[in-house]
Amino acid sequence: MSTYGKIARVFLPITLVVLLGMGAWAYKEYQEKSSVLIKAENQYQRAFHELNNHMDALQGEIGKVLAVNSQKHLSDSLTNVWRLTYAAQSDVAQLPLSLMPFHDTQKFLGRMGTFSYHAGVRDFNKEPLSEKEYQTLNTLYQNATDIKGKLNEVQSQVISKNLRWMDVELAIATEDKKLDHTIIDGFQAVNNMVVQFPEVDWGPTVNNLEVRKKEKFTTLKGRNISEEEAKEKAAKLLDRTTEGMKVTFAEKGDFPVYSISFEGKNGPCNLDLTRTEGHVTWMLYNRPVKESKLSREQALEKAQSFLKKMGYEGMVPISHIDEDHILTLSMVHKEGNILIYPEALALKIALDNGEIIGIQADEYVFNRKERVFEKPTLTHEQARKQVNPHLKVTGTNQAYIYGEDGKEALCYEFLGTLKDNQYRIFINGDTGEEEFVEKIEKEEPEKI
């Protein structure tokens, strides 16, 4: 046998083993990536179909408000309208629409929720719905019917054409005109329709809140940074270079930002920085997280360290969601013993290595300011008497929130349970009025 033949006999089996090993590894990688994509697609499909269900229920509930005569049923229906608008906004937030013009629809749903909440929590025996409010509800019923109809059309096409949301995400990110744009065109049509709705008379409460929202975007002071400075700030925060970063200037809602995108080690990363001073308002690193290695305490330490690096200190968690190996923390600024709810942000922490993979901080950025704290007129005991006696109070704080007039109000915050549900109740420290009631879906972070 030739020397070549002998060498071939030795190395051929080794080569086959190596090739088989590489094939097995590639197949395993393919399976893992496919699993992540399937999971993301399922989450998008679920959120989209739940959005349609919530809009259907919302339209029906507004119709019920117009039909009922009982004070109790009227209050229940308006509360349900508020709950459903909140649920619909939550559904939209789970869809890959951040780069698509859909914020007018989200803003409209937010206003509808605020209107229904403030209309529903009052005593109708003392202050029944006015004729103007009934006219507003009639308008909202027609608006909800139109939105529902458009979304149902999109849903029918998604089902009949077997469309995938992952293709929508890819089409938006790459601006690929060859991909199916049915979903994108449908949501743009909904947003364009909302823009053309006749002006709604929301009343003084919602209007005051809208004025406050617009005013807060003018409070940010400082120097406008360049695109290159924006990239450098993003790179420093994320411990990387500016290589591969793409930056565009955009108007996100009511304020101008630099939108930066790049390909991370395990997926795409996008973030927004304000043109003024370059504050990070939003970031999403869309990478798979396959396991949990860190405890909640360790993840919280990672979050605090990251916030310190951003210059956002004195933040404390008020609620959290632990899901799919990701810890989502809602946090507010605390000064002394007072929680300042307008200065709020949210972080997503990957529990495999503690990496920050999501930020939502525009409320903190635009509401941060020096405050003078005055002693409330009521004592804690006096405020406690204003809380529903059936609520089992588990904790209390002092807190600044935005009141009905859109101005900040110093309140006593009471955390408690009622019929296996958790609630957060805010009692105005000067008037004793119930400013706001919030149902808490997840356990409180004090238990972390």
N, C-alpha and C positions, 0 to 999 in steps of 0.2 A: 504493500500500500504506500502511496506517495506521502511525502511530508504534509502536503496540503490536505490530503484525505484524513490523515491522523488529527490534524488541527481541527478540521471540520467536525470530526466525531466528538471531540472534546467540547468545542464551543457551541455547537448547534443546540444541544439540550439546555445549556446555560442561557443562550439567546432566547430560546422559546420560553423558558421560565421567566426571564426579565420582561419579555413582551406580554406574556399572560398577566404578570404582576401589574405592569403599566396599564393594561386594558382593564383589569379589575379595579385599579385605583381610579381611572378615568370614568368608569361606569358608576363607581360609588359617588364620585364628585358630581356626575350628571344627575344621579338620583337625588342627592342632597339639594342641589340647585332646583331641580324640578319640584321637590317637596316644598321648598320655600316659595317658589312662584305659584304653586297650586294653593298654598295657604293664603298668600296675599290676594290672589284672585277671588278665593272664597269669601274673604273678609270684605273685599270691595263689593261683590255681588250681594252679600247679606246687607251691608249698609245701604246700598242702592234700593233694594226691594223694601227694606224697612222705612226708608225715606218716603217711598210711594205709599206704604201703609199708613204712616203717620200723617201724610198730607190728606189722604182719604178721610181718616178719622178727624182731622182738624176741620176740614170743610163741613163734615157732618155735625161736629160739636158747635161750630159757630151757628149753623142752622138751628140747632137745638136752643141756643141762647135766645134767638129771635122768637122761638115758639113758646118757651115756658113762661109761666106766670108766677110760680112759686118762688119766694125769695131764696129758699134753701137750694132749690134746683138751679136757680140762676147763678148763685155763688159757686156751686159745684161745677157747672158747665164752663163758666169763665175760668175757674182754676184749671179745668181740664184743657182749655184752649192754651193757657200759659204753659202747661206741662208738655203739650204736644208740639208747640212751637220750639220749645227748648230741645225736645227729642229730635225734631227735624233738623235743627241746627247742628246737633251732635252727629247725626247721620252724615250731613254734608261735610263736616270736618274730617270724617273718616275716608272721604273719597279724594282721589288725586286731582283736585281742582284748583290748587294754589296758584297755578300759572294761567288759569282760565278766568275771564271776566265774569264772575258769578257773585261778586260781593254785594251788588245791589239787591239781589234776592235774599242773601243772608241778612243784610241790614234791614230789609222789609220784615223778615220773620222776627228779628230781634225787637223791632218796634211793636209788632203785633203782640208779642209776648209781654212786653212791658205794659202796653195798654190794657190787656186782659187781666194781668196780675193786679194792677192798681185799681181796676174797676171791680174786680172780684173779691178783694179782701175787706171792703168797707161794709158797714151796716146799711143794708138797703131799706130798712124801716125808717132810718133817719135821713138817708141820702139815696133815693132811688135813681136808676139810670135816667139821664136826661134825654130829651128828644134828639139832641145833637149826637149823643153817644150811640143811640139806636141807629141813626143815619150812618155813623162810622162803622158800626157792626154790619149793616147792610152792605156797605162798600167792601168791607173785609170778606164777607161771605162770597161776593162775586169775584174778588181777587183770588181767594183761595180756590174757588171753582176753576178759574182759568189756569192757575198754576198746576192744580191737580190734573186737569185735562192734558196739558202739555207733557207733564212727567209721565202720565199713563201712555201717551203716544211713544215716548222714548222707551219705556219699559216693554211695550209690545214689540218694538223693533229689536231690542236687545234679545228678547226671547226667540223671535222668529228667525233672526239672522245668527243666533248663537254668538253674539258679540262678547269680546273679552275686555275687561277694564285694564288689564296689563297693556293692551294695545293702545288704549287711551293715554296711559302714562307715557308710553314710548312716543306716541304721536306728538304729545305736548312738549316733551323734552327735546326731541330731535327735529320738530317741525316737518316731519315726513308727510308729504301730501299724498303719497301712494296708499297710506294706511286708511282704514275705514274711519271716517270722521262723524258717523251718525250720532254717537253719544255727545261728542264735543259740540256739534251743530245744534243738537237738541237742548243742551244746557245753555248755550248762548242764546237760543231762541227764547227760553224761559226768562233769562236775565233781561233781554231786550224788551220783552213784554212787560216785565215789572217796571222798568224805567219809564214806560209809556202809560202806566197806570195814572188815573186822575189823582191829584193831590188829596191825601187823606187828612181830615181834621183829627189829629191825634189827641188834642187837648193839651192843657198847660203842663201836666206832669211829664209826658213824653217829650214835648217840645223843649222844656227846660233841660232835660237830660241830653237831648240832641245838641243843644247849644253848648252844654258843658263838654261834650265829646269833641266838638269842633274846636272849642277854645283851647283844650288841653294840648292840641298839636302845635299851637303857637307858643307854648311855654318853653320849648327847648331852645336854649341860647348857646351861642358859640360859633366856631368857625366851620365853614363848609369844607369838607375834605375832598381830595381828588380820588379818582378810581384806583390809582396805584396805592394811595394810602389806605383805602378800604381793603384792598387785597392784603396789604402788610398787616393790618389789624386782625383780619381773619386768620392769617397764617400764624401769627403770634399766639392767638387764643387757642388754636387747634394743634399747636406744636408741629408745624409743617412748613414747607416753603411755598412760595406763590406760584411755583411751576404748575402749569396746567389749569390755572384758575381763569375762568371766564367771568367778566363783570359787565352788567348792563345797568343803566339808570332807569328807574321806573317810579311811578306814583302808585303806592300801595294804599288804596283807600284815600285817606286825607293827608298823607305825609310822604315826602320823597325819600327813596332809599336806593342804595346800591344792592342789586341782587347778584350774588356770587355763586357760581356752580363749579364743581370739579369732581373728578372720579377718585373716590377714596380707595383704600386697600380692598374693601369688601363690598363696595357699592357706591352709588352717587350721593353726593352731599350738596345741599343748597342752604344758603343763609342770606339774611337781609341785614344791612347796617344803615342807620340813618345817615343822610348826607351831612347833617349837622353833627359834628364831633365823632361820628362813626360808632354809635351805640348799637350793639346787636339786639335786634327785636325778635328774630325768628331764625331757627336753624333746624334742619332735619337731615340726619345721616341714615339713609335707608339701607341698613345692612342686616343680615340675619343674626339672630341671637338664639343659640341652640340649647344653652344650659345655664343654670344658676349656680355660681360659685360663691357669690358674696351674700352676706346677710343684709337685712334692711339697715342695720346700724352702720355697716361698712359702706353701703351705697349712699347713705345720708352724709357720711364723712367725705366721700368723693364729691358729692354735690356741693357741700359747703366750701371745699377747697377750690372747686371750679368757679363758684360765685365770687370768692375772694379774688381770684385771678381776673375776673371781669370787673371787679371794683364794686360789686353788689354785696355789701356786708350787712349783718344784722337781720338776716332772713331766717324765718322759722317755718317749719311745715305745718299746714293746717288740715291737709287730707292727702291720701295717697291711693293709688291703684297698683296692685302687684299682679301682672298678667303677662303670660308668654315670655317669661324670663326678663321682663322689663319693668322697672319700678318708675311710675309717674308720680312726681311730687308736686303738689300745689303749695306755694310758699308766699308769705307776706312779710313785709318789713315790720320789725318790732322795735319800738323805742320805749325804754322803761318797761312798764307793764301794759302798754297799749299796742294792740295790733292795728296796723294801718292797712286796711283792705284795698284801698285804691292802688297801693304800691305792691302789686301782686305779680307773680310769674309762675311758670310751670317748667319742670325739667323732666326729661326721660333719661333714665340711667340703665345701661345694659348691665345685667347682673352676671355676665360671664367674666367681665374684666373691669367694671366700674366706669366705662367710657360714657361720656355725655353724648347721647345721640339725638336729642331733641330739646329745643328751647322755644318758649313763647313768653316774651318779656316786654311787649309794647306797653302794657298797662304800667309796669314799673318805670320804664324809661320816661314816659310822658307825664306821670303823676308824681314823680319824685320831687320833693321840695322841703324846705324847712318849715316846721309847723310850731305854733304856740299852743300848748295844751292847757285848757282852763278846767278847773274842777267842776264836775257836773253838779247840777242842782239837786238831783235825787241821790239818795244813798243806794248802796247795793240792795239792801233789804227792801226799800221802797220799790225799786225796779223789779225785784223778784216777785212782788205781789201782782204785777201786771202780766205775768206769764201764766199760760194755761195750767191750772192746778193739777191736771192729769199728766202733765209732762214730768217725767222723772229726770231731774236735773243731775247731770254727771260732771259738769265743769262750767266755769264762768271766766270771762275776761272783760277787760275794757277794750273797745274797738272804735276806730273811725271808719265810717262807711259813707256812701253818698245817699242822702235822704231824698224824699219825694220831690223837693224843689231843685234837685241837682246839686245842692251844696253839701259839704261834708257835715256829718253829725256825729257827735261823740255818744256812743251807746254802751250799754251793758250787753254783752253777748252771753247767752245761755245755751249750753250744749245739753241735749237730753234725748230720751227715748220715749216713744209712745206707740203702743201696739206693734212692738218689734221693729219699728222704724226709727232712724236717728234724725234729729232736726237741730238746726242752728237758728236761734231766735235773737233778734236785735231789738232792744228796748231803748228808745231815745232817753239819754241821761238827763235832759232838761224838761221834756214834756211828758215822759212816761208812755208815749205812743209806741205801738208796735211798728217799727220801721220796715222790717223785712223778715221773712221766714224762708228758710232753705232746708230742703230735705237732703240729707247726706246719704249717698248711695254706698259708700265704703266706710270701713272702720277708720277711726281717727288716728292720726300719726303719733299721738301721745302714747299709743300702744306699741309703736315700733320698737 
